[in-house]
Structure formats: C-alpha cells, structure tokens
Amino acid sequence: RRVMESASRLELHVSCRNLRSSRLYDDPHSIVVLYCQVLETSTFQELGRSELIKNSPNPDFLSSFLVDYLFGKCQKLKFEVYNVERRVIKLNEQDMLGFMECTLGEIVSAKSSKLSRPLLLKNKGKSHGQIIISAEESCGSNDVVCLHFSASGLDKKDFMGKSDPYLVILRQSEGGYETLYHYPLNGTLLCH
C-alpha cells in the first residue's frame, strides 16, 4: 500500500528589480521561466513561464506558478529571467538576464514567505538585478467576480497628446500589496 505524501499547493509570485537590458539605452522585455529538479534524475524540468512584460527594469509578473510543496522533501527550483527580443520565444535565441536557484523550503521559511536574491549569470559573479519570490497557499477558489468601471473627464497628462490612463487592481497580503492586474485603458477593457 502506498501512503500519500503530505502536500500543500502553493502559488509562487515573481518580481524583479533593477534588471539590465543587453541593449544600451533600452529597458528589457522580460519573462521568467521556472524549473524544478526531478528528484530521481537530478535534472531540471520546466514547470512554466510568465507573461512577457515590456520596457520595465522592475517587472511585477501577474501570472503565478502553482507548485506542490512536499513536506520533508528538498525541492530545488531554478528561476531564469530572459530579455525577449522576438515574438517566438525560443529560449536559446534570447539573452539571459540572470538566474537564481533555491529550494521551495527556503521560500516558505523566509520572512512573510518572501525570498529576495540576486540574479546571477554563469561565469560572471556579479549581480544582474534582484528576483523576489513570494509564496502563498493556494485556496483553490473558482469564484467569479464581475466589476464595472468607468471614467470620464480624465486630465491630459502628456504635453502634446492625450492621457494614457490605466487601471491597476491590487491585493493586500502579509507583505504589503501585490498587483493582480494592470490594464491600459485605450478605449476598451479586455478581460483576462
């Protein structure tokens, strides 16, 4: 008889700070790729990718990664951050901005379950920005919330043009506020 291991499903949220683009005078278009080490083979397997965030040295990725936390097991994770220059995201054709390895236990046991570490490049010891990983137990809720927003008479903030408003929805957590959605309001609001 096989005994089920005790596990909790966690959501991992990723942010980066002070990313450096490989191009001069250009902010990076970044994605994060998460790998988990397969215990039997010690190789890393891709678990997922974030969305692409353009022109930001300090991206807060909206997509989260779902991971089963197995109590008492050492679960090694590797986060790789890439500067994406093409529409088709083939990692071997992109510039790596840095990587960070840790265990899931390190994230969970960090203060407020939030771990901040430098991004490193292979063969180069200096930091290429910071990566911040926060974990929270997934509640598994499938509730649907419908919200309606409207705005009129917005101030023109640009010197020679129209206003470029956007809507940000935040969620309060133990460590402060997290961005859930960031919508540019260019006439229509698309649902995710």
Secondary structure, 3 states (H helix, E strand, C coil): CCCCCCEEEEEEEEEEECCCCCCCCCCCCEEEEEEEECCCCCCEEEEEECCCECCCCCCECCCCEEEEEECCCCCEEEEEEEECCCCCCCHHHCEEEEEEEEEHHHHHHCHHHEEEEECEECCECCCCCEEEEEEEECCCCCCCCCCCCCCCCCCCCCCCCCCCCEEEEEEEECCEEEEEEEEECCCCCCCC
